Amino acid sequence: MRDPSLRRSYTLFRAFLREQTEPEHCYRLLARDAADQVERYVPLTGAVVCDVGGGSGHFTEEFRRRGAHGYLFEPDTAELTARGPAPEGAVVADGYLLPLTDGAADVCFSSNVLEHVADPQTFLSELVRVTRPGGLIYLAFTNWLSPWGGHETAPWHYLGAERARTRYRRRTGRPAKHTLGENLFAVHIGRTLRQVRARDDVAVVTARSRYAPFLAEAIPRLPGVREIATWNLLLILRRLP
Ligand SMILES: C[S@@+](CC[C@H](N)C(=O)[O-])C[C@H]1O[C@@H](n2cnc3c(N)ncnc32)[C@H](O)[C@@H]1O
């Protein structure tokens, strides 16, 4: 599906709405879409692709299906085995300290992990370290002021994280999976872009709204507006020599 396009965004959004009841359909579609985004910049056949914080491995499976050497790194064994046995070759590892030599990956891929780490800059530095010069880093995350920033408690996080959690518990009878400051962190688009652009080891290839149907590259350029309208920022970075 063409990116950006109304059809693509609509299809992804519909799948996302059914994420709870049809997770396989949702995550396979998302994985195909992300692999398409990567393939715009680099052929996947024969490439070494490291999926960091890859959960149960939907993205790694898609990369392998396209002929890449896909490696899955995930610190949480419950996530890793959420769909059954962990994918072959999966490694239990933290993104802060990957068991890889410098420059091992042609592509370092991280989808929706940055907002779950307390120190996003250190996390990114590790992705950069393991990517070869000229290789790509795919970094997508949901920022805090996105309508989905509060994850399962959204959009009530706009009224405060604690209030949103309390409401979630009252409505569902169970605690929310995410707690701000514990396993979810307030990442902002403007600050992240400034930090990434200040680095001398990566160049920004694209900074775009991951799912927007139009103006995907324009929205993240608008201070203020971008924090709400981007939904999920996709950064594709090239590792400099
Ligand atoms: C929302 S899930 C995203 C899973 C998958 N990448 C996706 O896009 O569907 C966040 C993942 O980040 C992982 N994670 C959290 N902290 C991490 C860390 N320090 N290093 C690597 N992964 C981490 C979690 O265990 C979880 O699997």
The ligand as a MOL file (V3000), in Angstrom:
LIG
                    3D

  0  0  0     0  0            999 V3000
M  V30 BEGIN CTAB
M  V30 COUNTS 27 29 0 0 0
M  V30 BEGIN ATOM
M  V30 1 C 4.7870 -1.9400 22.8110 0
M  V30 2 S 5.8920 -3.2690 22.7640 0 CHG=1
M  V30 3 C 6.4100 -3.2160 21.0630 0
M  V30 4 C 6.6490 -4.5780 20.4910 0
M  V30 5 C 6.9490 -4.5670 18.9950 0
M  V30 6 N 8.2180 -3.9400 18.7260 0
M  V30 7 C 5.8300 -3.8770 18.2300 0
M  V30 8 O 6.0520 -2.8150 17.6480 0
M  V30 9 O 4.7190 -4.4280 18.2230 0 CHG=-1
M  V30 10 C 7.3010 -2.6400 23.6130 0
M  V30 11 C 8.3980 -3.6610 23.7080 0
M  V30 12 O 9.5900 -3.0370 24.1900 0
M  V30 13 C 10.2390 -3.9440 25.0190 0
M  V30 14 N 11.2270 -3.2260 25.8510 0
M  V30 15 C 11.0130 -2.5300 26.9760 0
M  V30 16 N 12.1740 -2.0630 27.4730 0
M  V30 17 C 13.1470 -2.4870 26.6250 0
M  V30 18 C 14.5570 -2.3670 26.5990 0
M  V30 19 N 15.2270 -1.7030 27.5550 0
M  V30 20 N 15.2360 -2.9420 25.5900 0
M  V30 21 C 14.5740 -3.6090 24.6100 0
M  V30 22 N 13.2460 -3.7690 24.6050 0
M  V30 23 C 12.5360 -3.2240 25.5890 0
M  V30 24 C 9.1140 -4.5690 25.7960 0
M  V30 25 O 9.5000 -5.7480 26.4550 0
M  V30 26 C 8.0890 -4.7860 24.6890 0
M  V30 27 O 8.2530 -6.0150 24.0530 0
M  V30 END ATOM
M  V30 BEGIN BOND
M  V30 1 1 1 2
M  V30 2 1 2 3
M  V30 3 1 2 10
M  V30 4 1 3 4
M  V30 5 1 4 5
M  V30 6 1 5 6
M  V30 7 1 5 7
M  V30 8 2 7 8
M  V30 9 1 7 9
M  V30 10 1 10 11
M  V30 11 1 11 12
M  V30 12 1 11 26
M  V30 13 1 12 13
M  V30 14 1 13 14
M  V30 15 1 13 24
M  V30 16 1 14 15
M  V30 17 1 14 23
M  V30 18 2 15 16
M  V30 19 1 16 17
M  V30 20 1 17 18
M  V30 21 2 17 23
M  V30 22 1 18 19
M  V30 23 2 18 20
M  V30 24 1 20 21
M  V30 25 2 21 22
M  V30 26 1 22 23
M  V30 27 1 24 25
M  V30 28 1 24 26
M  V30 29 1 26 27
M  V30 END BOND
M  V30 END CTAB
M  END
